[in-house]
Amino acid sequence: MKYIKIYLLAALLVVSCKTKQPTVKAVEPAVVQEAIDTREIQGGMWIPSLLEGVNEEEMQLLGSKMTAKDIYDVNNSSLKDAIVHFNGGCTSEIISPKGLLLTNHHCGYGAIQSHSTVEDDYLKDGFWAKSLEDELANPSMTVTFIKRIDDVTTQVFVGVTEDMDEASKQRLIDQNIQKVTASAQKEEWQSANVKSFYKGNQYILFITEIFKDVRLVGAPPSSIGKFGADTDNWMWPRHTGDFSMFRIYADANNRPAAYSKDNVPYQPKHYLPVSLDGVEEGDFTLVFGFPGRTNEYLPAVAVDQIVNVLNPAKIEVRDNALKIIDSYMRKDADIKIKYASKFASTANYWKKWIGENQGIEKSNAIENKKELEVEFSKIVKEKDLVGYQTLLSDFETLYKEIQDVSLARDYWIEVAYRNVELLGITFRAYQLEQAYLRGGEAAFEKSRTSILNRLKGTYKNYSAVVDQPVFEKLMVLYAEKSPKEFFPTKLQGLNFSDEAASIYTSSKLTSLAGAEELLSGSADEVIKKLNEDKAYIFGKELHNVFYNSVEPKFQQLNLEIEAVQKKYMKALMEVFPNERFFPDANSTLRVTYGQVSGYEPKDGMYYETTTHLQGVIEKYVPGDYEFDVPQKLLSLYETKDYGAYADKNGKMPVCFIGTNHTTGGNSGSPAIDAHGNLIGLNFDRVWEGTMSDMNYDPEICRNIMVDIRYVLFIVDKYAGAQNLIEEMTLVHPKKENSKQ
């Protein structure tokens, strides 16, 4: 069964859609060992509160010395108390008793950029606080701890019956979730939220603590933290020191508080000791974090549409935008700073989608899913499971119906919302007008305040000179390739070069001062002025079609697809009771375990598990923005001044790979050894394995981690920030355990 990619391990787990209680069946040790040898034991993103039993035994078979309670425990200190959701999108971990946080450089990139100027360019030169007083505040940044995880499926499904239509079911589920959230037992400074699992077949409550005073402590220069930049992104071998450091501050009671000079470093319930022993092939690795989104259980027709219709469109849009922006960044230092974070963000998924398509093809994922569906249909027919007999044909019908509207939606998102910044600004103004039309003066004032605050950040890093050619190119693609049914009639046949010249020379929305002028005055005055602005007039045509035609139809069809997918998920677990199913990622705390392992990307080629500083020097191109190397790092390499951080052969490790099943959101996740110590920092996946969001394949899916020894080497020998090293607890678990 290659569809699931999660095989028989120490036991077989069946998840009941009604009770969600695991049923365990023993499996012969020889089967288990074979699974380990073939790496089939690896894969999956598991809920940390449900590790006891099968998962615990699997981890120990892979080499872990930890129990499930060492990883997750409500009543006692455990690993989960050191794992933090970083600013809503990444993961970070606490590595000292003073609340010192470690995450990726690319996760902290926006904060590093916000503190950078041409004179003090922390992106270029790095930043290191040598004392608490030197640490830099980030007013909008938050980090979130998970304090407790409870299954609330029964409460959420109260009153929900099969004869209800999907919209009615969802309304009642939403009402029940509100009740569960409101009645959750928690402290007054804690929060509660409920998330859906197994496509809506299970619901779990999370009690959280959100800290709002997070300060920048340290970051290497981009020539280390972003070494290889977009060329090396998603690639192996990798030589990137992708890390940055922050610190959590709390009030006098060690509780969350808004920024204040009176706040003190947070005292964690647990922090991760840091191992100096390094890794070897076959070592156990556990990645703990907040993976964003996966879709492992999509039908073949859905994956086919993504790979052959939707991804190519998005790739083409971003490819054209990136080429234009890159040409300006290379010749203007100010533009390079302004667009650095945006460029990296845009390039990230552009390259990911390319690799994803290649991986789906290489792993034969669509055909494997079709084979699974043939077997599924056969069993459904044999067992006369009437409720499941039309699921696959329903998918075929619905995905055919949704294809054009999905494509139109992606074009609007990629062009009008994301990559043409002026159109994105017109969308904010459009929201303001809609707020007035629906809610009157009060809604207008609230929306205007919010939009003006957001626009200040937008214009800080905006250049109309860059945006105009992006507008021209992307609007041509949009008009030519988006389904005509969903493209504004008034914009069809226009010369977009002429339109751009007219719009960018006359619109007040190309500058903050102009936008503030347009948005000043009474609601009626603002709406009148907006509807006389050429950029707004143009953007409004796109936004009207999106909200009146595209989005309603997409949401209606998507709701129907989600209902079928929910039933299909339940059916899969019933039809294949001996298969293991982990819930798709949904930005909640998860554990994924595996081993340090090389792989074969192509016939006759094998990738080793570890890269070294020597590889950085081999890639070095003086003056190149992707492959330049700081002089001090060159000197440290030449003198082999690696301190205590070299491997047993005297080489300086940089990155390593493992079989952990990760995705976006796992950026910054700790790589933890068999004893619970920090050995690395997750930051990427190999290009051939980016399709793991839809099809995890243990043969080619590898996550990429910065070796913690390289992090320590940069902090200590390169930055001279011994104050940070002194905060940490450095250990030698392999040496200590070899003596026992």
N, C-alpha and C positions, 0 to 999 in steps of 0.2 A: 504494500500500500504506500506508494510514493507521494500521494496527495497530502497526507497529514505530516509526513516527515518526522513524526515523533513515535518511536517504536517501543516494543516491549522492553522493559528495563528490569528493575528488581521486582516489580509487580505490575499488575494491570489495574488501571483506575477507570471506573465508570462514574460519570457525574450525572446524577438524576436531576432533570429539569425542575422537579417539584421541590425536592428537599436539599439538593446539592450536597448530600452527604456521600463521601467516598466509600466504595466497596473494594476491598483489596483481595486479590487472588495471588497466591504464591507462584513463582516461576523458577524453573530449575537454574542453579548457579551457572551452569554452562551456557545457558541462553543469555544470562546477564553478561558474562565475560565476553561472549561473542559480540554483544551490542557495544560494549566498551571498545573492543578492538576495532570495530568498524565505525566508531564514532556515532553510531545511531542513538546512543544514550543522550546526546547533546541536542539542545534546541528547546524552545519554549520559554515563556515569560510567566513565572509562577507568582501567585499571591503569597506574600511572606507569612501571613497569619495561618496559612493552610499547608505548611511544609512538613508537618509531622507525618510520619508514615513513609509513603512511597518516595517523595522527594528527598527526605532526609537520608534514606537508605541509598538512593542513587548518588547523592553527593558524596557520601562516605565511600561508596564503591569507586568513585572517581578520585579519591584521595583526601577528601575533606576530613578534618578532625573535629569539626564543629557539630553541635546538635542544632535542631530546629529552634530551640529556645535561645541559643547563642545568637541566632540571627534575628529572631522576632520574639519579644517578650513584653507584655503589657506591664507587668508588675516589677520587673527587674531590668537593670541596664542590659542593653543588647545592641547589636550592630545597627538596627534600624534607628536608634537614637542619634547616630552620627551622620545619617543620610538626609540630605536637605534638597527640596525642590527649589531650584535657583531661578528666581525672577519669572516663574511661570513657564519656562521653556526648556531649561537644562537641569542637570543634577549637580550637586556639590556635596562635599563631605567635610566633616570637622576633623582637623588633624592636630589639635592642641587643646589643653584645658582652658585656653583663653578665647575660645570661639573662632579660631583661625580656620578659614574656609579655603578649600582647593577646588577649582573648577577649570574648565578649558579657557584658553586665551580667546577663542572665538565666542564663548559665552559671555565673557566680560568685555568683549570688543566695543560694544556701544558705550559702556561706562568709561573705558580707557579713552575712546575717541572724544567723549563729551568733555573730558578734562584736558584735551590736547589743543594746542595752538601752534601756529607756525614757529613761534619762539620756543615753546615748551612742548615739543611733539613727543608725547609718551608712546604713541604708536611706533614711531621711528626709533626712539632712544630707550624706551622702557621706563618703568617707574618702580621705585623701591622705598617704602616708608621705613626709616631706621628707628622710629619710635611711634607710639600710639598717636601722638600729637600730629604726626605727618600724614596720617591716613586720611583719605579723601571721601567725603560724604556723597551719597547717591540718592537724592530725595525720593525718586520714584521706584527704587529697587526694593524687592521683597524676597524673603526666603521662607519656606514653609516646612515645618516638621509634621510628620504623621505620628499622632499619639496613640490612636486606637483604630482598629478595623473590625467592624461588626457586619455579619450577614443580616440584611433586613428584607430579604426577598418576600417572605410571607406577608409582612406589613405592607409592602408596596403593591402586592397583588390583591389586597382586600377589595372585594366587590367586582373585580375584573372577570368577565365571563367570555366564553368563546363566541357567543352570538352577537357580541357588540362589534360595531364597525371599528376600524383601526383608529380613526380620529377620536372616537369616544373612549376607546381603551387608553389611548395616550393621555387624554385629558384627565382621566381618573388616576392613572399612574402618576402623573405630575402632581395632582392634588395630594395623593398619598405620600409622595416624596416630601412635599412641603410639611405635612404633618409629622413625618418621621424626623425630619431635620429640626423642626421646631421643638419637638419633645425629647431630643437626644440629650443624654446626661453628659454634661461637660462643665468646665469652669467658665466663668464669665469672660475671660480673655481668649477663650478658644472658639473655634468655628466648627461647623458641621456641614458636610455635603455628601450627597449620594451619587454613586456612579453605576452605570449599567454594565453588565458583563454577559458574555456568551450571547451577544446580539439581542439583549433585552430579556434573556431567560433567567438572569440572576441580578440582584441589586445589593450593593455593599455600601455601608456608611463609613465615612472617614472623619475622625475627630482630629483637627489640625491646630497648630499654633503658627501664626504668621508674624514674622519679625520685619520691621520696617526701617530699621537703622542698620544699613549694611555699607561698610566703607572699603574702598579700594586700598589694598595693602601692597601688592606687588604684581608686576607684569614684565616679562622679558620684552625686548624689542620685537617688532613683527618679523624681523629677519631670523628670529629664533621661534617665536610663538606661532608664526604663520609661514615658516620656511617651506618653500615649494608652492605656496599659495594655491592658485586655481589649477595649475598644471598638475600638481601632485594630489590635489583633493580627490578622495575616494580611491587612491592608488596605493599599491604596495610594490616595492619596498618604500617605506616612508621614513622621513627624518625630521619630523616637526616636533618642537618642544611646545605643544599646544596646552599651555597652562597659564592660569592667573590666580591671584590670591586676594581674598576679601576677609573681612571680619564682621561677625555679628555683634551688635551692641544691644544691651537690654537695660531695663530700669534697675533701681536698687534692689528689687525683689526677684531679679533674673527673669522678668516677664517682658513680653513684647511692648515696645513703646515707639512713638514717632521720634525722629532724630532730635537729640538734645545733647548739648555739650556735657550735661551731667550724667549721661548714660555711661555704662561701664561694659567691658567685654563680657559676652555671654559665657556662662559656665555650663558646659554641656553635661548631660547625663552619661554620655559615652563619647569618646573620640578614638580615632583609629591610630594605633601604633604604626610606625613606618618601618618596613623591612629593608634591610641593606643586602639581603642575600641574593636578590635577583631571581630569574626564572629559567627553567630548562624545559625542553620538549616533554610533554606529558604532565607537567605540573597542573594541579587543580587551580581553576580560576572561578571566582564568583563575581558577577557584576550586579551591583545593587543600585537601582535608580528609577527614573520616571519615564519609561519609553512612551512616546507620543501616540502613535497610531499604526496599527497593522491591520491587514485584511487577509488572513491566512485561509479563510473558508469561503472565499468568493467562488462562484461557479465559473466554468471555463469561458462562457460567453462574456462575462464581465471582464475577465483578465484580457481576453482577446480585444475587447473594445478599448481598454486602457492602453494596451501596447501598440495597437495598430491605428487608433484614431485620436485619442485624447493626448497621450504623451507626445507624439510627433508635432502636434500643433503647438503645445506649450514650449517644447524644445526650440522650435523655429522662432517663436516670438522672443524668447530670452536670448537666443543666440544673436539675433540682430541687435537687441538692446545692449548686450554686453560688449559687442564689438565697437559700437559707437561710444559708449561710456569709457571703455578702456583707452580709446584713442585720445580722449581729452585728459584722462588721468595721467597718462604718460608724459604730457607736455606742460602740465600746470600743477604745482605743488599744492595750491589751495584747493583746487578741484579734487586732487587725490585724497586729501584729508576729508573733504566733505562727502565724497562718494565711496570711501573705503568700506564702510560697514554695509552700505546698500549693495555695492558691487558684490561683496562676498556672499551676502544673503541671496542675491539673485543667482549667482553662479552655482551656489551649493546645490540647489534642486535641479537646475538645468543639467548639471553633470550627472546627478543621481538618476534622473529619468533616463538618460542615455544608457548608463550602466544597467539600470533595471531592465530595460528592453532587451539588452544583450544577454543578461542573466536568465531571463524568462525563456529566451530562445535556446540558450546553451543547456539549461536544465530540463528542457522539453516540458515545461510546466503546464502549458495549455493541453497538450496531448495526455499528460498524466492525469490532469483533472477530468478530461473526457473519459478516460478509462475508469476512473473512480465513479463517475456518474453512470456509466454503463452497468457497473457492478451494483451501485446503489439502486438503480431502476430494476435490476433483476431481483434483488432481495425484496424490494417493496412489492413487486408483483407476486413473488413466491409466497410472501407472508400476508398478502392481501391487505397491506397498510393503506387503506383508502385515502386517508387524509394527506398522504404524501405523494400520491400518484401523479399529480399535475405540477409539482414544484418546478421541475426542470423546464417544462414547456411554458410555465408562467414566467420564468426567468427569460427565456428566449423572446417572448412577446414583449415584456416590459423593457428589456435592454434595447430592443429594436426601436421601440417608441421613444426612449429617452436619449438616443444617440445624438440627434441634431441639437436638441435643447442643451444637452451636456456640453457639446462642442461650443455652442454659442455662449454658454455660461463661462466656460474656460477662457474664451477670447475676451469677454468683458472683464473678467478678473485680471487676466494677464496684461491687457492693454489699458483699459479705462480705469482700473482700480489700482494696479500695482506698478506697472513699468513706465507709463507716461505720467509723470508727477503732476503736471498741470491738470490733467483729467482727474487725477485723484483728488486734487484740491477742489475742482468743480463738484466732485461727489460730496465732499463735506458741505459745500454751499447748498447742494441739492437737498441734503438731509435737513439743513436749516429751514429751507422753504417748506419741506414736507412737515416738519415739526409745527410750523406756523399754521399750515392748512388743517392739520389734525388737532392741534391742541391750543391754538390761539396764542395770545401775547405771552402768557406764563411759560408755555413750552418753548416759544421762540427765544425768550431771554435765557432760559436754562441752556438751550442748545447753542446759542451764540457764545456764551461764556466758555462752554466746553470746546467748541470749535476754534475759537481764537487762541485758547491755550495750546491746543494741538498744533495749530498752524505756526506758532512761534518756533516749535521744535522742527517742523517741516522746512520752513524757510531758512533756518540756520544752516542747513546742509543742502540747499537748493541752488541750482544754476540754470537759468532759462537758456543760456547758450548751449548747454549740454542737452537739455530737455527737448528743444525744438527739433533737432534732427531725429531724435528718438520718436517724437510724435509723428513726423512725416513717414518714417519707415514702417512703424507699427500700425498706423492707420491704413496704410496700403494693404498690409497683410490681413488686417481685420476685415476690410471691405471686400477683399478678393476671396477669402477662405472661410469666413463665418457663414453659416447657412443664411441665405438671403431673407428667409422668413423672419429672422430675428435680427436683421440689421436695419437701422432707421431709413425709411424711404427718402427723407430729405437729405441724407448724407451720401446716398448712392450716386456714383458718377462724378463726384467732386475731384478736383485736382488738389491733393492733400499738401503738396508743396506750397501752392498759393495760399491755401487755408492756413497753413502753419505760419507763413510770413505775415499774414494779416492778423492772426490771433496773437502771436507773440510780440508784435509791435504795438498792439492797441489795448490788450487786456490788462486790467489792473490786478488780476490774480497772479501775475508773474512776480510779484514782490510782496513782502509783508506789509509795507506801508500802503500799497495799493489795495491789498485785501482788507486791511483795517479801515481804510476809507470807504470801501464798498459796504462793509458790514456795520458801519456807523449809522445812527439815526433810528427812527421808529421802524417797526416791523414792515409797514407798508412801503416806507422809503427804501429800506434795504432790498426787499423783494423786487421793487421797481428797478433799482440800480443793477441788481444782479441780472435781470432779464434783458438788460441793454448791453451787457458785457459779452463780447464775442466768444471768449473762452467758455463762459457759462452757457451761452446759447447752444454752442456745439456739444458740450458735455451733457447738457440736459437731454438732448435727443437720445444719446446712448443710455443714460440712466433711466429715462422713461420707458424705453423698450425693455430694458433689463427688468425693472420692477413690475411692469404691467403685463409683460408677455413671457419673458424667459423664466424668471424666478418662480412665479406661481405654478407654471407647468412643471418645472423641474421638481419643486417641492411636492407637488401632488403625485408625480410618478415615483419620486424617491421614497415617499411614504409607503407606497404600494410595494416597492422593491424591498424596503426594510422589513415589512410584514412577512414577505416570502422568505427573506434571509433569516429572520428570527425562527420561523418554522423549520427552515432547512437545517439550521444549526441544531435544533432539537432533534430533528430527524436523523442527522448524521450520528449523534450520540446514541440514538436508539437502534439504528440499523447496523452500526459497527460498534457493538458493546465492548470489544476487546482492544479498541484503539484509545489512545490518550489524547485528550483535548485540553489545551491551555486556552484561557480567554485572550482574545485579541488585546493588544495594548490600547490604553485609553488615558494616558498621562497619569496613571496611578502607580503607586510604589510596587515594584516587581523585582524578583530575583531571577537571574538567568545564570546557569552554571555550565562549565565546560572545562577545556584543557588548553594549555599552550600547544599549538599545533601548526605545522606548515601545511602547504597544499599545492596542488598541481593546477594552475590556471589554464594551461594548454598542454597539448601532447609534447612530451619530451622536456618539459620545463617544471622545475620544482622551486617553490619559494621557501626559504628558511624562516625560522620563527622570529629572528631578532636582527635589527639594524644597529649600526654603530656610528660614532662621530666621524669615522673615516668616510662614511658615505656622504655626510654633509659636505666634507671638503671636496669629495669627488664631484659633487653637483655644483660647487661654488662657481658663480659667474660674477666677477666684480662689477658693481654698479647696477646689476639687474634687480628689479624690485621683487622678484620672486626668489632668486637664488643667491643674493648677496649674503655675505657672512661678516659679522662684526669683527674688527681687528683683534679685540681681546679674546674672542673665541678661537680665532686662528692661532693666537699665541699660546693659549692653553693646550691646544691640540699639538702644536709643535714641540712643546716642552713636556707633553704628557702629564700635565699637572692636574690629575683627576681626583686627588685626595683619597677619601675612603670609598669613593663611588665607582671605581673601575671594577670590571668583572675579574674572574680568576685568571684570565689571560692578559690582564692589563689593558683591556680595551674599554672604551666608554660606551655603554649601551644607550640607545636613544629610544627605540620603539620595539614592541613585540606584538604578535597576533595570537588570537585564541578562537575557540569555537563558540563563544558566547553569542546568544541570539539577541542582537541589539537593534535599535532604530533611532530616529530622531527623538530627542528628549533624554537619551542615554549619554549625550555629550556631557562630559564632566563626571560621569559615574565612576566610582572607585572600582578598581580591579583588586580583589581581596584574595589572599592566599588561603591555604588549608587551615590556618590557625587564626584567621580573622585580622591579619595585618595588611596594610596597604602596600601593594606591589606595583601599581600602575594607575593610569588615568585614561579611561575610555574616551576616544574622540572621533572615531570614524569607522567605516567598514571598507573592505576591499571592493573594487569596482565590480568584479565578477559576481559579488554576492549582495549587491544592493537590492536585488529582487526579493530578499528575505522578508520584506514587508508583506509579500503575497505568497511566497514559496520558499521557506527555509530549506536549504539543501546542505547537509553537513559536509559534503565533499568540497564545496567551494565557498561557503559563507564563513567569513572570518571578520571579527572585530579588531580594530587597531587601537593600541594603547601606548601612551607614553610610559616608558620605564620610569618608576619613581626615582631611581638613582640619577637619571638625567635631570629630573626636576631639582633634586637636592644639589647636584653639581652646579646647575645654573644659579640657583639661589645663593649657594655658598661661594664657589670659586669665581663665578662670573660677576655676580652682583655684589658680593661681599656682604650680604645680608645675614650675617651669622646670628643676629638677634632672632630671626625667624627659625633658623635651625635649632637654636637653643630651646625654643618653645615645644618642639616635637619630642616624641618618645621614639628613639631609634632602636631597633631590635635586630637580632640575628636568629630567627626561629629555626632555620635548618641546622645551624651549628648547635644551638641549645638543645634541640630534640635529638641530635645525633649522639649527645652525651648521655642521654637517659637510657 
